[in-house]
Amino acid sequence: MAGKSELGKLGEDLACQYLKKNGYKIIERNYRQPWGELDIVAVSPKKILVFVEVKTIKGSNPMITAEDHLTRAKLKKLQRTASLYANASKFLTDKGWRIDLLAVTIETEETKIKHYKNI
């Protein structure tokens, strides 16, 4: 069984593939600062700066879904980190920015990705 960080990295790799396939341009991965972390920073096909939080779980019928792992406290921290990044970013356009959640469920036979925009 893969460790937590291996599962997280696999989920992020799958998320990047999904985003690229859907026309997103990946700018950065695992942006870390003392006040927070961003899993993926991308630009959407509509030129919106998008901060993508990736939550990955394994198994076909989990007790807690990937979505459940994004708590209110984590979201608040994410919003602050995204805001600080956006204000200093050369990629920010007049289209603004948003935060998306990609919930990745890795099952034996397949992987399911749910994309929640502008959480």
Secondary structure, DSSP 8 states (H G I E B T S, - for coil): ---HHHHHHHHHHHHHHHHHHTT-EEEEEEEEETTEEEEEEEE-TTS-EEEEEEEEEESSS-SS-TGGGS-HHHHHHHHHHHHHHHHT-TT--TT-EEEEEEEEEE-SS-EEEEEE---
